[in-house]
Amino acid sequence: MTDHTFDNLFSIAGKVALVTGGSRGIGEMIAAGFLAKGAKVYISSRKAAVCEETASRLGQTYGGECVALPADLSQMSGVESLAARLGEREGRLDILVNNAGVSWGAKLEVFPEIGWDKVMDTNVKGVFFLTQKLLPLLRAAASAETPARVINVGSIDGIKTAIFDTFSYGASKAAVHHLTRFMAAHLTKEHILFNAIAPGPFPTWMLSTGVGGGGDVASTNWDGVAGTNPSGRVGTPQDIAGLAIFLSSRAGEFVVGQTIACDGGVVAAS
């Protein structure tokens, strides 16, 4: 029988989520939104002290439970350790956000092998194998009534050509987008739904390093970045968290295998 009610359409209350790369930037924004809407959130990042500080601050700011599980997801040992530690704490995982990522910029003629391998290992290999290792927890959460969700964070640089000399980064994000479709083809019938988000300009450490801010988010000229965007601004936490919450809720349940740009119109205007 069809359910004609719209109660709790965007609710994620009570769900268990893991956000990788959750100590800053896009990951922190999504984790904050999940917490504000009643989810229990685990965040992971490579630097343990930063991860712990962010988890504590987010928990105090938005309420709910935010737990730090530091891990280096460019290494299989880190992937396996994170999956094992989460499995010791939880019997299910409702939402996995594969957001951890790195970039590398260098001129074509001198682009180094490490700048290729580090980016691919973190951005593509890490996404695939963490998802693989967490399948038991995702399957435990998945049902026809309440599917589990996996959101892979790609980039508009995987859709359009970037203005930066970040060859491996753009290639890695295009791979993430297509991997999302592959995984959706294999696991949708098990009620594990995959989608990708391709963010545009957000005020993050990573983008700051590319637009002359040197990684100092507070002092970066975001107005200058906003001036190049069709919407006349950069993204906000509400923009990216809102899309992630939609994809994780009943409202987004029939959206499967898609890559959705969250960019203020950059891709549309390119």
N, C-alpha and C positions, 0 to 999 in steps of 0.2 A: 504494500500500500504506500502511495506517495505521501511524504511528509510535506504538508503545506504550510508549516509554521516557519518563522524566521528567527526563532529564539536562539540566542547565543551564536549567531551566524559567524562572527569573527572571534569567538572565544578560543583561547588556548589555555585557559585556567586549569591547573592541575597537571599539565603536561610536563614531561621531562625532556630538556633540550641540552645539546652540546654545541657550543659555538667555538670552533677553532680560530686561532688568531683573534681571540676575544679580549685581549688586554688593551687594545687601542683601535682607533680608526673605525672602519666599517663593522668589524666584529663587535667592538664595544657598543656601538650604536644599536646593533641588532639585539645583543644581550640585554641592554637596558630596556628596550621595548618589550622583550619577552618577560622580563621581571615585572615591569609595570602592569602587564596584563595577566599576571598570576601564574606564570610557569616557573618551575624549578630549573635553574640554569647552571650548567657547568661551563667554564671557560678554560681554554688551553692556549698557551703561548710558550715560546722557547725560554724566555727569561723568567725564572721562578719568582723572584722578588716582585717584579712588575705585575705578574699574573696575580699573585696574592693580594697586592695593593688594590688592583682594579676590582677584584672580586669583593673585597671588603667594602670599598667605596660604593660600588653598585648596589650591594645588599643594603647598605645604610641609606642610600638615596632613594631607592625604589621599593624597598621592602622585599620580602620573600627571601629565598635562599639562593645564594650565588657561591659556587664552590670552584676553587682553582685546582686544575690538574695540569701542571706544566709538562711540556713534552716538545721535543724537536722532531717535527713531522717530516723533515727531509731525510730522516734515517728510519729504516725498518724497525730498529730497536725502539725508537720513540713511538712509532705507530702502534707496535704491539704492546708496549708498556701502557700507553693511554687507554687502549681498548680493555686491557686486563684490569686496570685500576677502576675504570668506570663500571666494569662488570662486577667488581667486588662491592660496589656501592648500590647498584641499581639492577633490577631484574628486567627492565625494559628501557628503550629509548624511543620516544615519540618523534623527536625532531633532531636531525643532524644538520648543522650548517657548516659546510666545508669552506671556510673562509681564509684559513692560513695561506699566506702567499708572500713571495718575494719578487723583486725585480732586479734588473741589472742593465745599466746603460753604458754603451761604449760605441765608438765609431766602427763602422762595418769592417774596415781593414784591420782593426786591432781587437775585435771582439774576442774575448778569451774563452777557452773551453770551460773553465769553471763558471763563467757567466751563463753558459748554456746548461750545464749539468745541475748546478744549484737551483736554478729556476724550475727546470723540468722535474727534478726530484721532489721539490716542495709542492709545486702548483699542480702537477698532474699525477705523478706516482703516489705522492702522499694522499691525495684525494681518493684515488682508486683503492689503495690498500687499507686506508682507515675505514672506508665504507665496507670493504670486504670483511675486515676483522670485527666490525660492529653489526654485521648482519644478524647474528643470533639475538641481539638486543632489539634491533629493528623489527625482526620477525615476531618477537614476543609482544611488541606493541601493536602490530598490524592486525587489522580486521576489516571486514567489509564496511562495518559501521563507522570505524574510526581508523583510517589508514595512517601508517607512519609516513613521515615526510623526510626527504633529503633535499636540501637546497645547496647547490654548488655556486659559489660566488666567482663569476668570471669577470669580464671587463668589456667595455665598449672597444678596447684595443684589440679584442678578439673578434670584433665585427668589422671595424674600420681600421684604416692604417693610422697608427699613432704619429704624433708630431715629434716624438722622442726616438732616440736610437736604442730602443728596447726590444731588440729582435726576438730574443727568447721569450720575453714576457708576453708579447702579442701572440706568438705561436702557442704558448702554453695555455692561454685563455681560450683561444679557438679550440684547442684540444679539450679543455674542460667543457665547453659548450656541447661538443659532439659526444663526449663521454656521457654527458647527462642524458642524451637521447638513447645511447646504447644501453645504459643502465635502466632507463624507463622501459625499454623494449623487453628487458629480461625480468623485471621485478614488479611491474604494475599489476600483473595477475596475482601476485602475492600481497597486494594491497600496501606496497611501499612505493610512494609516489615521488618521482624525481623532477625537479625543475632547476633552472639556473637563473641567477640575477646577474646582469651586466651593468655594474655601476659606471656612471660618468664622473664628473668632477665633484668630489666631496672634500671637505677640509681635513685631510688626513696627513700623517707624517710622510707617507709614501709619495703623495702628489706634491707635497711641499718641497721635497727634494728635487722634483722635476721642474718646478716653476720658479726656482730661485730663492725659495725660503730656507733651504738648507736643513729641512726637517724641523724647523721651529714653527709649529702650527700657529701659535698665537700671533707671530709677527709677519707671517706670510701675507702677501698682497692678494687676498681672496677677492677683493673688488675687481682687480684686474682680470682674474680668472673668470669671474661672473660676467664681465663685459663681453667675453667671447661666446657666452652660452645663449642660445635662443630664448631661454626663459629669464635671462638677466640675473641669474643667481647661481650659487653652488648648492649642492644638496644639503639637507638637514637630517638629523637623526630620525625625525618623524617620517621622512620620505623613504629611507631604506628600511627602517623597522616596520613601517606600515605595509610595505610590499611583502616582507618576510612573514609578518603576522597573517596577512591574507593567504599566502601560499600554505601556511601551516594550519589554517582553520577550515571549518566546514565550507566557508565561502570559496576557497580555492581548490576544492576537492576534485573538480572535473578539469583542472588545468594540469596537464601532464606532459613532460618531455620538452617543455618550452624554455627558451632563453629570452628573458624579458629585460630590455634596457631600462635603466632607471637613471636618466641622464639629462632631463630638462630639454630634450629635443636635439641633442648633438648628432645622433645617428641619423635621425630623420632629415636633418639639414645638410648632411655630408654628401 
